[in-house]
């Protein structure tokens, strides 16, 4: 009797949605800005408002990149349902909001590193 490995079952059942992909990208951005040496220490020198604006800009860029992906032939290969239309920009509002929530949640629950000479 031939059995399917568990990893294959998981991969075959996972179909990424724009919401899950944007949330994952937001979590990764938060972790990168918190822990990558050089970037994290520079990011910590910014005041709260600038930090939020930088992160918002990054998340908007990720959302626009997903529209660009939808307009390429690569999106069909990846099984993404987003079409390349004017309304696809409006379709990205929900994933962008969810990405903002995931990003800020990750930032709040991850431990903060301290840097010499940097006051938070």
PLY file of the C-alpha trace (Angstrom):
ply
format ascii 1.0
element vertex 120
property float x
property float y
property float z
element edge 119
property int vertex1
property int vertex2
end_header
0.00 0.00 0.00
1.41 3.36 -1.05
0.99 6.27 1.35
1.40 9.96 0.69
3.96 11.74 2.90
2.38 14.29 5.29
4.37 17.16 3.77
2.87 16.45 0.35
-0.64 16.52 1.79
0.04 19.88 3.44
1.50 21.40 0.27
-1.33 20.12 -1.89
-3.98 21.59 0.42
-2.42 25.02 0.93
-3.61 27.61 -1.53
-2.20 31.00 -0.58
-4.68 33.84 -0.55
-3.78 37.51 -0.92
-4.68 37.94 2.76
-2.40 35.16 3.99
0.48 36.24 1.76
0.26 39.88 2.81
0.04 38.91 6.48
3.08 36.68 6.13
5.00 39.46 4.37
4.02 41.88 7.14
5.24 39.52 9.85
8.53 39.01 8.01
8.98 42.77 7.58
8.44 43.32 11.28
10.98 40.64 12.18
13.52 41.98 9.67
13.23 45.53 11.01
13.51 44.21 14.57
16.42 41.79 14.24
18.60 42.41 11.15
21.84 44.03 12.34
22.35 47.54 11.04
18.78 47.93 9.87
17.30 47.31 13.30
19.61 49.75 15.08
18.88 52.45 12.49
15.14 51.76 12.69
15.21 52.09 16.48
16.61 55.62 16.21
13.41 56.79 14.48
10.58 58.25 16.52
7.26 56.39 16.73
5.52 58.29 13.94
8.39 57.77 11.50
8.57 54.07 12.34
4.89 53.69 11.52
5.27 55.62 8.26
8.26 53.53 7.18
6.38 50.32 7.90
3.23 51.58 6.16
5.31 52.49 3.10
6.89 49.04 3.03
3.51 47.33 3.31
2.03 49.50 0.55
5.02 48.53 -1.64
4.35 44.85 -0.92
0.70 45.35 -1.89
1.65 47.13 -5.10
4.13 44.36 -5.87
1.32 41.84 -5.60
-0.64 43.84 -8.19
2.46 43.79 -10.39
2.68 40.04 -9.84
-0.96 39.68 -10.86
-0.23 41.55 -14.08
2.59 39.16 -14.94
2.24 35.62 -16.17
3.92 34.39 -12.99
0.73 34.91 -10.98
-1.15 32.31 -12.99
1.69 29.85 -12.43
1.44 30.41 -8.67
-2.35 30.00 -8.66
-3.11 33.53 -7.48
-6.73 34.59 -8.04
-5.97 38.32 -8.30
-6.61 39.65 -11.81
-4.84 42.56 -13.46
-7.66 45.11 -13.50
-8.41 48.52 -12.06
-10.61 46.93 -9.44
-7.69 44.79 -8.25
-6.31 47.90 -6.53
-9.50 48.07 -4.47
-9.29 44.34 -3.84
-5.96 44.92 -2.07
-7.48 47.13 0.63
-8.51 44.16 2.80
-5.12 42.35 2.62
-3.34 45.64 3.31
-5.38 46.25 6.47
-4.77 42.66 7.62
-1.05 43.10 6.89
-0.97 46.25 9.03
-2.63 44.37 11.90
-0.24 41.40 11.59
2.77 43.71 11.36
1.91 45.76 14.42
0.94 42.68 16.42
4.27 41.06 15.64
6.14 44.23 16.56
4.35 44.44 19.91
4.95 40.83 20.95
8.58 40.41 19.86
11.28 41.14 22.41
13.06 44.44 21.90
16.82 44.60 21.60
18.75 47.43 23.22
21.52 49.32 21.47
24.23 51.41 23.10
23.50 55.12 22.70
19.94 54.57 21.41
17.01 55.61 23.56
13.58 54.31 22.66
0 1
1 2
2 3
3 4
4 5
5 6
6 7
7 8
8 9
9 10
10 11
11 12
12 13
13 14
14 15
15 16
16 17
17 18
18 19
19 20
20 21
21 22
22 23
23 24
24 25
25 26
26 27
27 28
28 29
29 30
30 31
31 32
32 33
33 34
34 35
35 36
36 37
37 38
38 39
39 40
40 41
41 42
42 43
43 44
44 45
45 46
46 47
47 48
48 49
49 50
50 51
51 52
52 53
53 54
54 55
55 56
56 57
57 58
58 59
59 60
60 61
61 62
62 63
63 64
64 65
65 66
66 67
67 68
68 69
69 70
70 71
71 72
72 73
73 74
74 75
75 76
76 77
77 78
78 79
79 80
80 81
81 82
82 83
83 84
84 85
85 86
86 87
87 88
88 89
89 90
90 91
91 92
92 93
93 94
94 95
95 96
96 97
97 98
98 99
99 100
100 101
101 102
102 103
103 104
104 105
105 106
106 107
107 108
108 109
109 110
110 111
111 112
112 113
113 114
114 115
115 116
116 117
117 118
118 119
